[in-house]
């Protein structure tokens, strides 16, 4: 494993946002959910696609706070442009459990 320098870590903008819309991503090759996430006034809303259908439904995600990297380049995923990378923990079976704050925080808060 390669160690990161502190300066490299500081470049990663890991922020908290609240899911405002979520729907099944019908066009995706692998089961996924399309998300719109509110990261507060400074960053605004961003769209993403997340392969999290094993543990989450779109309805259960509305209003949920998640963490995402907001400073990766945008990436075209089928018909949507992904504007952030939602983070989670990959389980032994390949499913993903979202990385979330354990208390409500202000949208846009940065991981310290």
C-alpha positions as CSV (number, residue, x, y, z in Angstrom):
1,X,0.0,0.0,0.0
2,X,1.3,3.5,-0.9
3,X,1.1,6.1,1.8
4,X,-0.5,9.4,0.9
5,X,1.1,12.7,2.0
6,X,-1.0,15.0,4.1
7,X,-1.1,17.5,1.1
8,X,-2.6,14.7,-1.1
9,X,-5.3,13.9,1.5
10,X,-6.1,17.6,1.9
11,X,-6.9,17.8,-1.9
12,X,-9.8,15.4,-1.5
13,X,-13.1,17.3,-1.0
14,X,-15.2,14.8,1.0
15,X,-18.4,16.6,1.8
16,X,-21.8,15.8,3.4
17,X,-25.0,16.3,1.4
18,X,-28.6,15.4,1.7
19,X,-30.3,13.3,-1.0
20,X,-33.2,15.3,-2.5
21,X,-34.2,13.0,-5.3
22,X,-33.5,9.3,-5.9
23,X,-34.8,6.9,-8.6
24,X,-33.8,3.6,-10.1
25,X,-31.3,4.1,-12.9
26,X,-33.1,1.9,-15.5
27,X,-30.4,2.5,-18.2
28,X,-27.5,1.4,-16.0
29,X,-25.7,-1.9,-16.9
30,X,-25.5,-2.8,-13.2
31,X,-28.3,-2.1,-10.8
32,X,-27.9,1.5,-9.6
33,X,-29.8,4.5,-8.2
34,X,-29.7,8.0,-9.7
35,X,-29.3,10.6,-6.9
36,X,-29.5,14.4,-6.7
37,X,-27.7,15.6,-3.6
38,X,-27.8,19.0,-1.9
39,X,-24.3,20.0,-0.6
40,X,-25.4,23.5,0.6
41,X,-25.1,27.0,-0.8
42,X,-21.4,26.9,-1.6
43,X,-21.4,23.7,-3.7
44,X,-25.1,23.4,-4.6
45,X,-26.8,20.2,-5.9
46,X,-24.9,17.5,-7.7
47,X,-26.0,14.3,-9.5
48,X,-24.5,10.9,-9.1
49,X,-25.2,7.2,-9.8
50,X,-24.6,4.7,-7.0
51,X,-24.6,0.9,-7.1
52,X,-26.4,0.6,-3.7
53,X,-29.5,-1.3,-4.6
54,X,-28.7,-4.2,-2.3
55,X,-29.3,-2.2,0.9
56,X,-31.3,0.9,-0.2
57,X,-34.4,1.8,-2.1
58,X,-34.9,5.2,-3.7
59,X,-37.7,6.1,-1.2
60,X,-35.5,5.3,1.8
61,X,-32.7,7.6,0.5
62,X,-34.7,10.8,0.3
63,X,-33.6,13.1,3.1
64,X,-30.6,10.8,4.0
65,X,-27.3,12.5,4.5
66,X,-24.4,10.8,2.7
67,X,-20.7,11.6,2.1
68,X,-19.3,12.1,-1.3
69,X,-16.1,13.4,-3.1
70,X,-17.1,16.6,-4.9
71,X,-13.9,17.5,-6.6
72,X,-13.4,14.5,-9.0
73,X,-13.9,15.3,-12.7
74,X,-17.4,14.8,-14.0
75,X,-18.0,11.4,-15.6
76,X,-20.6,10.4,-18.1
77,X,-22.5,7.3,-16.9
78,X,-25.1,6.4,-19.6
79,X,-27.5,9.3,-20.0
80,X,-26.4,11.2,-16.9
81,X,-23.3,13.2,-16.0
82,X,-22.1,12.1,-12.6
83,X,-20.9,15.1,-10.7
84,X,-19.7,13.5,-7.4
85,X,-18.6,10.2,-6.0
86,X,-20.9,8.8,-3.3
87,X,-18.8,6.9,-0.8
88,X,-19.5,3.6,0.9
89,X,-18.0,0.4,2.3
90,X,-17.8,-2.7,0.0
91,X,-19.0,-5.8,1.8
92,X,-17.7,-9.4,1.2
93,X,-20.7,-10.1,-1.0
94,X,-20.0,-7.0,-3.2
95,X,-22.8,-4.9,-1.8
96,X,-22.2,-1.4,-0.6
97,X,-23.1,0.2,2.7
98,X,-23.1,4.0,2.5
99,X,-20.6,6.1,4.6
100,X,-22.8,8.5,6.5
101,X,-22.5,10.8,9.5
102,X,-23.9,9.5,12.7
103,X,-25.5,12.8,13.6
104,X,-27.2,15.5,11.4
105,X,-24.7,18.0,10.1
106,X,-24.9,21.1,7.8
107,X,-24.9,20.2,4.1
108,X,-21.4,20.9,2.7
109,X,-19.5,20.1,5.8
110,X,-16.1,18.7,4.9
111,X,-14.6,15.6,6.4
112,X,-11.8,16.6,8.8
